Amino acid sequence: MLTVYEKDNCQACLFTKRTLSKHGVDYEVKPITDEVLAHAAELGFQSAPIVVPDGDWSKAWSGSNPTRMKAYTG
């Protein structure tokens, strides 16, 4: 399952959630906390959302990334 860390009023977050929902991909939504933001920054992520597959940060991505989502949306 994907975890989508989002922030309020984020268009990229909305796009990501809509795309995943449209393709029936299971995901959970959580707010970006300071802890998540710090970890994401260590990985070089600078934009929301931050998407983490199966809790595996080594496979995570940030921002609206259709190429990465394609692995889950077919």
N, C-alpha and C positions, 0 to 999 in steps of 0.2 A: 504494500500500500504506500502511496505517496503522502508525504506531509507537505502542505503548502503553508509556509510562514508568510503572512501578509501584513501590510500596514493599511490604515484607514485611507479611503479615497484614492486607492492605487489602481490606475487603469491597467497596468500590466498584470496586476494580481487578478483583476476581474476577467481579463482576457484569458489568462491561464486557467482559471476555474471554469469558465464557460467552455473552453476547448476540451478540457478533461471531462466535464459533465456530458457534453455533446457526444463523446465517444464512449461513454459508460465506464470511464476509469474511476476506480475507487480512490478517494483521497480524503484526508482530514485537513481542516483549516485551523491554524493556530496563529496567534499574534506574534509579531517579531518582538521578542523581549531583548533586554540589554545583553543577556547571556548568549542568545542566538546571534545577535548582531556582532558581538565580539568574536564568536567562533567563525562566523561567516567572513568577517574581515580578515582573519588569519588565513583563510583560504583564498582571499583575493576577491570575494564577492562584494559588489558595491551597489547593487540595486535589488529592489523587491520585484516579485516575490523570490523567496528562497525555497527551492523544491528539493526535498530529501527523499529518495526512494528507500523504502524499508529500513529507515533509520541509518542508512549507510552514507555518511557525509562524503566519502570518497567518490560517490556517484552523483553528488548534489550539483545543482546549477542555480543560477540566479537570473532574474529578469525574465521577460517574455521571450521564450526560446523555443520556437516551433520545431527546430531540428531535434532538440533533446526530447520534446514531448512526443515526437513521431514514434519513438520506440515504444510508447505506451498507447498511442492512439491509432496505430496501424497505418 
